Amino acid sequence: MKQDYKEPVYTIGIVSKKLGVCPATIRIWEKKKLLKPARIGKNRFYSPCDLDRLWKIKKLLQEKRINIEGVKNILSTTRCWEVKNCAPKERDSCSVYTKYRS
């Protein structure tokens, strides 16, 4: 059975290990409103979609050296494939999409 992309299944500990950052870093990113994980009680749970977003946040902050406000602006921008409703197969040959993913 295929896991739902938006289903929150990962704990902050698992996510921090996958990303190579400490849990406190992820909490700071949440406090700065870069993401909003699902909560069950007081525990945070992250979906594969959240994990992809966290990878992008990490790359923008640490590799591209963009500040928090810049990252917020980038992540809030509507992408052309969202407006055009491009199929995933079409995205793989799109220069804008492949640039965004790299």
C-alpha positions, -999 to +999 in steps of 0.1 A: +000+000+000+014+034-010+019+059+017+000+092+013+023+121+006+005+143+031+001+118+059+021+128+090+041+097+099+076+109+109+086+122+144+109+152+148+137+128+158+135+108+126+132+140+105+162+156+121+183+125+114+172+124+078+180+161+074+212+161+094+201+189+117+192+189+153+155+189+164+160+224+179+167+237+144+135+223+131+116+238+160+131+272+152+121+269+115+085+261+128+086+291+152+097+313+122+066+300+104+085+282+076+063+251+082+035+238+103+037+201+112+007+181+123+003+177+160-010+148+180-011+160+216+021+179+221+041+158+196+049+169+161+045+146+131+058+153+096+046+140+062+068+131+032+055+165+018+068+182+050+101+164+046+105+177+010+097+212+022+123+209+050+150+198+025+142+229+005+143+251+036+177+236+046+191+241+011+179+277+009+192+287+043+224+268+045+236+264+009+221+294-008+226+316+023+191+331+020+176+346+052+144+335+068+122+362+052+137+354+018+129+317+023+093+326+033+089+346+001+103+318-021+082+291-005+050+312-007+054+319-044+030+300-067+049+279-092+039+278-128+032+241-127+007+247-100-011+273-121-010+253-153-017+220-135+011+203-153+012+165-150+043+150-133+056+136-166+055+171-181+074+186-152+104+164-157+111+180-191+104+216-178+135+237-173+118+258-146+107+228-126+141+210-128+159+242-118+136+246-088+142+210-077+180+212-079 
